[in-house]
Amino acid sequence: MTGTKVVAAVEYSVIDLRYEYPGFVGSEKYAVISDLSAREIEKLYGDELKPYIPYVVLSVAEGDAMKEFFRNEDKHAKRQKRSVDAFGYEEGITEMCHEELIQDNLFDVVSDHLDKEKLFAAMSKLPDVQKRRIEIHFFEGLSIGEIANKEGHAKSTVHESVSAGLKKLKALMDEAG
């Protein structure tokens, strides 16, 4: 836990609550973690703890719970940094702000080639993942975000897959004449 100051090795440790809880506005600025009672701490270490008055006394179990909480918070913050794309994604708003992300409609991609047999033949040549995502997006009506949630992937990954699949589909349809 950051901000912890171990003072008397085993007897107690002091935590700056303002550091641990940004925006903290309570009157007690410090927490003393110890298995000793507040009375015993005052009797044994009163002079050492004067700079920390007013403080609150927490048990070692409460201190361990705080350490575990901060360890989990740190772990989740790191995971969030690793797994979230830089721009974020919000259905509708992202497309409005980033026109380059707007995909062609499947009908627009194949509008010059209205032969359904050619479409299905071209679809069968796509990689399974791209084929499945295009079918789900265009035929079942799921959004890119919904597909990403369903598959457990980032929205940007699904978007790139569908876009690449549409490009391949268009090229295959052009080849088929």
SULBELTA-V431253 format. One line per field, one symbol per residue. ss: DSSP state (H for helix, E for strand, C for the rest). Layout:
# SULBELTA-V431253
ss->???
This chain:
# SULBELTA-V431253
ss->CCCEEECCCCCCEEEEHHHHCCCCCCCCCEEEECCCCHHHHHHHHHHHHHHHCCEEEECHHHHHHHHHHHHHHHHHHHHHHHHCCCCCCCCCHHHHHCHHHCCCCHHHHHCCCCCHHHHHHHHHCCCHHHHHHHHHHHHCCCCHHHHHHHHCCCHHHHHHHHHHHHHHHHHHHHHHC
